[in-house]
Amino acid sequence: METVAVLGGGKIGEALLGGLVAAGRAPGELLVVEAVAARAAELGERYGIGAVDAAEAARRADVLVVAVKPGDVPTALDQVHDVLADRGDARPTVVSLAAGIPTASLEARLPAETAVVRVMPNTPMLVGRAMCVLSPGAAAGEAELALTEGLLAAVGRTVRVPESQQDLATALSGSGPAYVFLLAEAMIDAGVALGMPRATATELVTATVEGAGGLLTTAGSDGREGVAPHPGLLREAVTSPGGTTAAALGTLEAEGLRTALARAVAAARDRSVALGRQDG
């Protein structure tokens, strides 16, 4: 198995390491680079993972995962550049989990011909249910993409997109959990305002969101066998003519829910584009 070194022991770095351990990876195949000594010790105690410096990670890794904050990426890559250069054709695949940074910007700080795969994960990675969007850099091919997909399978699902769609993918899946959380929060608050205890409203809404997600990801749940469920058909199955759901949906449509969501996704995409340009 490949040796995987993760630059950054924050929440996303830990989620990946923990997922790999849970999936059966031997702790000896995993390394973490974490500047805060107490945090490095915590990860070592929790998962049995060795903490090393950036140079050692670059020397030993088959896959080098960049899981630091976007603003810390240049420093992290500068710390490994010379060691990677010395490895020549044996250098690792670099997998970036840093939001908004194009592969060209990553490649500019790495030795020429380094294989880079850009990944946009989302926060359900923390519970093993991530949606990770992959795009290859100039030197990354099928082997590097397959390697990255195998790595990320430990924490959720993956999909490949052209890098030109990464900003839109960020708006849909990267930021998407926040839209769902806002909807859940608003539903809970509405229940409380109408007289239900908050604890009860919270249990009802969170279980409903979880169950609806299960229907969306279960083949045949909309009555069509062998194909992915369609949200519209699932919605229609809940909506009886003249019933309570129809009344609620009519209000949401009249208040412009679809338009607001479309504008929100566009705003998130545009912000992702702007952040990428700032980095460049």
C-alpha positions in Angstrom: 0.0 0.0 0.0 1.1 3.6 -0.6 2.5 5.7 2.1 0.2 8.7 2.5 1.5 11.9 4.1 -1.0 14.7 5.1 0.3 18.2 5.4 -2.1 19.7 8.0 -3.7 18.0 11.0 -6.8 20.1 11.2 -10.4 18.8 10.9 -10.2 17.8 7.2 -6.8 16.3 7.6 -7.9 14.3 10.6 -11.1 13.2 8.8 -9.1 11.8 6.0 -6.6 10.0 8.3 -9.3 8.7 10.5 -11.2 7.4 7.5 -8.1 5.7 6.1 -7.5 4.0 9.5 -11.1 2.9 9.7 -10.9 1.5 6.2 -8.0 -0.8 7.2 -4.9 1.3 6.4 -2.0 0.4 8.7 -1.0 3.5 10.8 2.6 2.9 9.7 1.5 3.8 6.1 0.2 7.2 7.3 2.1 10.3 8.2 1.0 13.7 9.4 2.8 17.1 9.3 1.4 19.3 12.1 3.1 22.4 13.4 1.3 22.4 16.8 3.0 19.8 18.9 0.1 19.1 21.1 -2.2 18.5 18.1 0.4 16.2 16.5 0.6 14.2 19.8 -3.2 14.0 19.9 -3.4 12.6 16.4 -0.6 10.1 17.1 -2.4 8.9 20.3 -5.8 8.7 18.6 -4.7 6.9 15.4 -1.2 5.6 16.0 0.0 7.8 13.2 3.6 9.1 13.0 4.1 12.9 13.1 7.0 14.1 10.9 8.3 17.3 9.5 7.5 18.5 6.0 10.8 17.3 4.5 10.5 13.8 5.9 6.9 13.6 4.6 8.1 14.6 1.1 10.9 12.0 1.2 8.6 9.1 2.3 5.2 9.8 0.7 3.7 8.1 -2.3 0.8 10.5 -2.0 1.3 13.9 -0.5 -2.0 15.5 0.6 -2.2 19.2 1.1 -4.8 19.8 3.8 -3.8 23.2 5.2 -5.8 26.4 4.9 -5.6 28.0 1.5 -3.5 30.9 2.8 -0.9 28.4 4.2 -0.5 26.5 0.9 2.4 28.5 -0.5 4.4 28.0 2.7 3.6 24.3 2.8 4.6 23.7 -0.8 7.8 25.7 -0.4 8.8 23.4 2.5 8.6 20.3 0.3 9.8 21.7 -3.0 13.5 20.8 -2.9 13.0 17.3 -1.5 10.4 16.6 -4.2 12.8 17.9 -6.8 15.5 15.5 -5.6 13.1 12.6 -6.0 12.9 13.0 -9.7 10.5 10.6 -11.4 9.8 8.9 -8.1 8.1 11.9 -6.6 4.6 11.5 -5.1 1.2 12.5 -6.4 0.2 15.7 -4.8 -3.5 15.8 -3.8 -4.8 19.3 -2.8 -7.8 19.7 -0.5 -7.3 23.4 -0.3 -10.4 25.3 -1.5 -10.2 27.6 -4.5 -6.6 27.1 -5.5 -6.1 26.1 -9.2 -3.8 23.3 -10.2 -1.7 25.8 -12.2 -1.0 27.8 -9.0 0.0 24.6 -7.1 2.2 23.4 -10.0 4.0 26.7 -10.1 5.3 26.0 -6.6 6.2 22.4 -7.3 9.0 20.8 -9.4 8.1 20.6 -13.1 5.9 17.6 -14.1 4.7 16.9 -10.6 1.3 15.2 -10.8 -1.3 17.3 -9.0 -5.0 16.4 -8.4 -7.2 19.2 -7.1 -10.0 18.0 -4.8 -13.0 20.0 -3.4 -14.3 18.0 -0.4 -17.2 19.1 1.8 -17.7 18.9 5.5 -19.7 15.6 5.6 -16.2 14.2 5.2 -16.1 14.5 9.0 -18.7 11.7 9.3 -17.5 9.6 6.3 -20.1 11.0 3.8 -18.1 13.4 1.8 -18.7 14.5 -1.8 -15.3 15.0 -3.3 -14.9 16.6 -6.7 -11.6 15.8 -8.5 -9.8 17.6 -11.3 -6.4 16.6 -12.7 -3.5 19.0 -13.3 -1.4 19.0 -16.4 0.8 16.1 -15.4 -1.9 13.9 -13.7 -3.4 11.1 -15.7 -5.7 8.1 -15.2 -3.4 6.4 -12.7 -3.2 9.5 -10.4 -6.9 10.0 -10.6 -7.6 6.4 -9.8 -5.2 6.6 -6.9 -6.9 9.6 -5.5 -10.3 8.1 -5.9 -9.2 5.0 -4.0 -7.8 7.2 -1.2 -11.0 9.3 -0.9 -13.3 6.3 -1.0 -12.5 6.0 2.7 -14.4 9.2 3.5 -17.2 9.3 1.0 -18.0 9.6 -2.7 -16.0 11.1 -5.6 -16.8 12.6 -9.0 -14.5 13.8 -11.7 -15.1 17.2 -13.4 -13.0 19.4 -15.7 -11.2 22.0 -13.6 -13.3 24.7 -15.4 -16.3 23.4 -13.4 -14.5 23.3 -10.0 -15.9 26.7 -9.0 -19.5 25.6 -9.7 -18.8 22.3 -7.9 -17.7 24.4 -4.9 -21.0 26.3 -5.0 -23.1 23.1 -5.2 -21.3 20.6 -3.0 -18.6 22.5 -1.2 -21.0 25.2 0.1 -24.1 23.0 -0.3 -24.2 21.6 3.3 -24.6 25.1 4.6 -27.8 25.5 2.4 -29.2 22.4 3.9 -28.3 23.5 7.4 -30.0 26.8 6.9 -33.1 25.1 5.6 -33.1 22.8 8.7 -32.5 25.8 11.0 -35.4 27.7 9.5 -37.8 24.8 9.7 -36.9 24.3 13.4 -37.4 28.0 14.1 -40.8 27.9 12.4 -41.9 25.0 14.5 -40.8 26.7 17.7 -42.6 29.9 16.6 -45.8 27.9 16.2 -45.5 26.4 19.7 -43.4 23.2 19.5 -40.6 22.7 22.0 -37.2 23.3 20.3 -35.9 19.8 21.2 -38.9 18.1 19.6 -38.8 20.4 16.5 -35.0 19.7 16.2 -35.5 15.9 16.4 -38.3 16.0 13.8 -36.4 18.1 11.3 -33.0 16.5 11.6 -34.5 13.0 11.2 -36.5 14.2 8.2 -33.5 15.7 6.5 -31.5 12.5 7.1 -34.4 10.3 5.8 -34.9 12.5 2.7 -31.2 12.2 1.9 -31.5 8.5 2.1 -34.4 8.5 -0.4 -32.3 10.7 -2.7 -29.4 8.2 -2.7 -31.4 4.9 -2.8 -32.0 3.5 -6.3 -35.7 2.8 -7.0 -37.0 5.0 -4.2 -39.0 7.1 -6.7 -40.6 4.0 -8.2 -38.3 3.6 -11.2 -36.0 0.6 -10.9 -32.4 0.7 -11.9 -32.0 4.5 -12.2 -31.0 7.2 -9.8 -33.9 8.8 -8.0 -35.3 12.1 -9.4 -35.9 14.8 -6.8 -39.0 16.0 -8.6 -40.6 12.5 -8.5 -39.8 12.1 -4.8 -41.4 15.5 -4.2 -44.5 14.6 -6.1 -44.9 11.4 -4.1 -45.2 13.4 -0.9 -47.6 16.0 -2.4 -51.3 15.1 -2.4 -53.6 17.3 -4.4 -55.0 20.0 -2.1 -53.1 18.7 0.9 -50.7 20.2 3.5 -47.6 19.6 1.4 -49.1 21.3 -1.6 -50.0 24.3 0.5 -46.5 24.6 1.9 -44.8 24.1 -1.5 -47.1 26.7 -3.1 -46.0 29.2 -0.5 -42.3 28.4 -1.1 -42.7 28.8 -4.8 -44.6 32.1 -4.4 -41.8 33.4 -2.2 -39.2 32.6 -4.8 -37.3 29.7 -3.2 -36.0 28.4 -6.6 -34.8 31.9 -7.7 -33.1 32.5 -4.4 -31.3 29.2 -4.5 -30.2 29.8 -8.1 -28.8 33.2 -7.2 -27.1 31.8 -4.1 -25.3 29.1 -6.1 -24.3 31.7 -8.7 -22.9 34.0 -5.9 -20.9 31.2 -4.4 -19.5 30.2 -7.8 -18.5 33.8 -8.5 -16.8 34.2 -5.1 -14.9 31.0 -5.8 -13.7 32.3 -9.1 -12.6 35.6 -7.4 -10.7 33.8 -4.7 -8.9 31.7 -7.3 -7.8 34.8 -9.1 -6.5 36.4 -5.9 -4.4 33.3 -5.3 -3.1 33.4 -8.8 
